[in-house]
């Protein structure tokens, strides 16, 4: 029997994928994002695909002759056209559990960075010969006692809350589904509507999936409700935030700062962000450690191998209801 052909759409070390020892792994020669033209010849004969840094849509799917299951290399699966895959009987999966703790850790780092202006101070010491070592002459806020407003209280939101409690922060949250009283007590979290959260929170941290309902969730009106000393952290998806409105708010000091790991037009970002001192920028690396990547790789196998071997359904499937 021929080996199962598994396409990994991003160049990564093969040793991260030991679960696929009996499969033929296909990696692109090019690093970074793949275009449709680059993806099609790689995926057309694949039995399964792990999607990262590319988009899987009908224009690509129509060339696929053997594809049975696809999984994102992370929790978000907005790069995969679920409807088109479902029409073709292709399982669509993600790896939400594997990314939870690393993303929460990174989020806390971003919160502390923007509050304490760590990256800004690093840049000053490297580039500004007149940097003043004086006390309290630069904007900085301590986390202890501040209110963290979490938008999206799913796995990652809860993991962020656990860590923020240890910092002495107060937790407020807005989510599509309110938690039980027991969970609210566990996470010491107060539920609020989005308007109240934006007006109250010292840090607003975004952890929602990208959907038609969340696209543009934080726009000019929402930013105007935030306190001038407030900070925005986006670890969700770029289009959840109106970037032009955010740039205006940062430039005019309508909010104090922001920390962004995701952008609207990845891998290209609005150059205006690079001109602002009050924003921390990272290139969509919330889970980027070898340890975390290997855990995610293992979870992709939990999605793919049961389907290809006829042993059952994927572990983390987003169109189970339609195909199950």
C-alpha positions in Angstrom: 0.0 0.0 0.0 1.3 3.5 -0.9 2.1 5.8 2.0 -0.4 8.5 2.9 0.7 11.8 1.5 0.5 14.6 4.1 1.1 18.2 3.0 2.5 20.6 5.6 2.1 24.0 4.0 4.9 25.7 6.0 8.5 24.6 6.2 9.1 23.0 9.6 11.6 20.4 10.9 10.5 16.9 10.1 11.4 15.8 13.6 8.4 17.8 14.9 6.1 15.2 13.2 7.1 11.8 14.6 3.4 10.6 14.5 3.6 10.6 10.7 6.6 8.2 10.5 4.7 5.9 8.1 3.5 8.7 5.9 5.1 10.7 3.1 5.4 14.3 4.4 5.5 17.0 1.8 7.0 20.4 2.6 7.2 23.5 0.4 10.6 24.6 -0.7 9.6 28.2 -0.2 9.4 29.7 3.4 6.5 31.8 4.4 3.1 32.3 2.8 2.1 30.2 -0.3 0.1 31.6 -3.2 -2.7 29.6 -4.8 -0.4 28.9 -7.7 2.3 27.6 -5.4 -0.2 25.5 -3.3 -2.0 23.7 -6.0 0.8 21.4 -7.3 1.6 20.5 -3.7 -1.9 19.6 -2.5 -3.5 18.1 -5.6 -2.4 14.6 -4.8 -2.3 14.9 -1.0 -4.5 12.7 1.2 -4.4 15.3 4.0 -3.1 18.8 4.6 -1.9 20.8 7.6 -2.7 24.5 6.8 -0.5 27.3 8.0 0.5 30.5 6.1 -1.8 29.9 3.1 -5.5 29.9 2.2 -7.5 26.9 1.2 -10.4 27.9 -1.0 -12.5 26.5 -3.9 -9.9 27.7 -6.4 -7.5 25.3 -4.8 -9.9 22.5 -3.7 -11.1 21.9 -7.3 -7.7 20.5 -8.1 -7.6 18.1 -5.1 -8.2 14.5 -6.1 -7.5 12.6 -2.9 -7.9 15.1 -0.1 -9.9 13.7 2.9 -9.0 15.8 5.9 -7.4 19.2 6.5 -6.4 20.8 9.8 -5.2 24.2 10.7 -1.9 24.3 12.6 -3.5 26.2 15.4 -6.9 27.1 16.9 -8.0 29.5 14.1 -9.3 28.0 10.9 -10.4 31.1 9.0 -7.8 30.4 6.3 -9.8 27.2 5.4 -13.1 27.6 3.5 -15.2 25.2 5.7 -18.2 25.3 3.5 -16.4 24.3 0.3 -14.6 21.5 2.1 -17.8 20.2 3.6 -19.4 20.2 0.2 -16.6 17.9 -1.0 -16.8 15.7 2.1 -13.5 16.9 3.5 -13.1 17.0 7.3 -12.0 20.4 8.6 -10.2 20.5 11.9 -8.1 22.7 14.2 -5.9 22.2 17.3 -7.4 24.4 20.0 -6.1 22.7 23.1 -2.5 22.6 21.9 -2.3 26.4 21.4 -4.1 27.4 24.6 -1.4 27.6 27.2 1.4 29.0 25.0 -0.9 31.7 23.7 -2.0 32.6 27.2 1.6 32.9 28.3 2.4 35.2 25.3 -0.6 37.3 26.0 0.6 38.0 29.5 3.9 39.0 28.1 2.2 41.4 25.7 0.1 42.9 28.5 3.2 43.5 30.7 5.2 44.8 27.7 2.6 47.5 26.7 1.8 48.4 30.3 5.5 48.7 31.4 6.7 50.0 28.0 9.4 47.3 28.0 10.0 47.2 24.3 9.9 51.0 24.0 12.6 51.3 26.7 14.7 48.7 24.9 14.5 50.7 21.7 15.4 53.9 23.5 18.5 52.4 25.1 19.7 51.0 21.8 19.0 54.1 19.6 18.7 57.2 21.8 22.0 58.5 23.2 20.0 61.1 25.3 17.9 58.5 27.0 17.1 59.7 30.5 17.7 57.3 33.3 15.6 59.4 35.7 12.7 58.0 37.7 9.1 57.9 36.5 9.7 60.3 33.6 8.3 57.9 31.0 4.8 56.5 30.8 4.4 53.1 32.6 1.6 51.4 34.5 1.7 48.4 36.9 -0.6 45.5 36.3 -1.5 44.9 39.9 -4.9 46.3 40.7 -5.7 47.1 37.0 -8.8 45.7 35.3 -8.3 43.2 32.5 -11.2 43.1 30.1 -11.1 39.7 28.2 -13.2 39.7 25.0 -13.8 36.0 24.3 -13.8 33.7 27.4 -13.0 30.4 25.7 -10.0 28.2 26.4 -7.4 30.9 25.8 -9.4 33.6 27.6 -9.7 31.5 30.7 -6.0 30.6 30.6 -5.2 34.3 30.4 -7.5 35.0 33.3 -5.7 32.4 35.5 -2.4 34.1 34.9 -3.7 37.6 35.3 -5.1 36.7 38.7 -1.6 35.9 39.8 -0.6 39.4 38.8 -3.2 40.9 41.0 -5.4 42.0 38.1 -9.2 42.3 38.3 -11.0 40.2 35.6 -13.9 41.4 33.6 -15.1 39.5 30.5 -17.5 39.7 27.6 -18.3 36.5 25.6 -20.9 35.1 23.4 -21.9 32.7 26.2 -21.8 33.7 29.8 -20.0 31.3 32.1 -21.7 29.5 35.0 -21.6 31.1 38.4 -19.1 28.4 39.5 -16.7 29.3 36.6 -17.1 33.0 37.3 -16.1 32.4 40.9 -13.2 30.1 39.8 -11.8 32.8 37.4 -12.8 35.7 39.7 -14.4 37.2 36.6 -17.3 39.7 36.3 -19.4 39.5 33.2 -20.2 42.8 31.3 -21.5 43.8 28.0 -18.9 45.0 25.5 -19.7 48.7 26.0 -19.2 48.5 29.8 -16.0 46.5 29.4 -14.5 48.9 27.0 -15.3 51.9 29.2 -14.0 50.2 32.4 -11.0 48.0 31.5 -7.4 49.2 31.7 -6.3 46.5 29.3 -8.7 45.0 26.7 -7.4 41.6 25.5 -9.0 40.0 22.4 -9.5 36.2 22.1 -12.3 35.7 19.7 -12.3 33.7 16.4 -12.6 35.6 13.1 -16.3 35.3 12.0 -18.6 37.7 10.2 -19.8 38.7 13.6 -16.4 39.6 15.0 -14.8 41.2 11.9 -14.4 44.9 12.8 -15.6 44.2 16.3 -13.2 46.9 17.6 -13.6 50.0 15.5 -13.5 53.7 15.9 -16.6 53.9 18.1 -15.3 51.1 20.4 -11.9 52.7 20.7 -13.4 56.0 21.6 -15.1 54.4 24.6 -11.8 53.2 26.0 -10.0 55.2 28.6 -7.0 57.4 27.5 -4.8 55.3 29.8 -6.1 52.0 28.4 -4.3 49.4 26.3 -5.5 47.1 23.6 -4.0 43.6 23.1 -4.9 41.6 20.0 -4.0 37.9 20.0 -7.1 36.9 18.0 -7.1 37.8 14.3 -6.1 41.1 12.6 -9.5 41.9 11.0 -11.2 41.8 14.5 -9.8 45.3 14.8 -10.2 48.3 12.4 -6.5 49.0 11.9 -6.9 52.5 10.5 -9.0 53.4 13.5 -6.5 51.9 15.9 -3.6 53.8 14.2 -5.5 57.0 14.6 -6.3 56.3 18.3 -2.6 55.5 19.0 -1.3 58.4 17.0 -3.6 60.9 18.7 -3.1 59.2 22.2 -6.8 58.4 22.5 -5.6 55.2 24.1 -2.2 54.7 25.8 -0.9 51.8 23.9 -1.4 48.5 22.1 0.3 45.1 21.6 -0.5 43.3 18.4 0.5 39.7 17.3 -1.9 39.6 14.4 -2.7 41.9 11.4 -5.2 42.3 8.6 -2.9 41.7 5.7 -0.3 39.2 7.0 2.6 39.0 6.3 2.4 42.6 5.2 1.5 45.1 7.9 0.4 48.7 7.7 3.7 50.7 7.8 2.1 53.3 10.0 2.4 50.9 13.0 6.2 50.9 12.6 6.2 54.6 13.1 4.4 54.5 16.4 6.2 54.3 19.8 3.2 53.2 21.7 2.6 49.8 20.0 4.3 46.5 20.4 4.5 44.4 17.2 5.1 40.7 16.9 4.7 38.5 13.7 1.9 36.2 14.7 4.1 34.1 17.0 1.9 33.6 20.1 2.7 29.9 20.1 6.1 30.1 18.5 8.4 27.8 20.5 9.7 24.4 19.4 7.9 22.8 22.4 4.6 24.3 21.5 4.9 23.5 17.8 5.6 19.8 18.5 2.5 19.6 20.7 0.4 21.2 17.9 2.0 18.8 15.3 0.9 15.9 17.5 -2.6 17.2 17.7 -2.7 17.5 13.9 -2.0 13.8 13.8 -5.0 13.1 16.1 -7.1 14.8 13.5 -5.6 13.3 10.4 -4.5 9.7 11.0 -7.9 8.3 12.3 -9.6 9.5 9.1 -6.9 8.2 6.7 -6.7 4.8 8.5 -10.4 4.4 8.8 -10.2 4.2 12.6 -12.7 7.0 13.5 -13.3 10.7 13.4 -10.9 13.6 13.9 -10.2 14.6 17.5 -10.9 18.3 17.0 -13.3 18.8 14.1 -15.2 21.9 13.2 -17.6 20.4 10.6 -18.4 17.2 12.5 -22.1 18.0 12.6 -22.3 18.2 8.8 -20.1 15.2 8.1 -20.6 12.9 11.1 
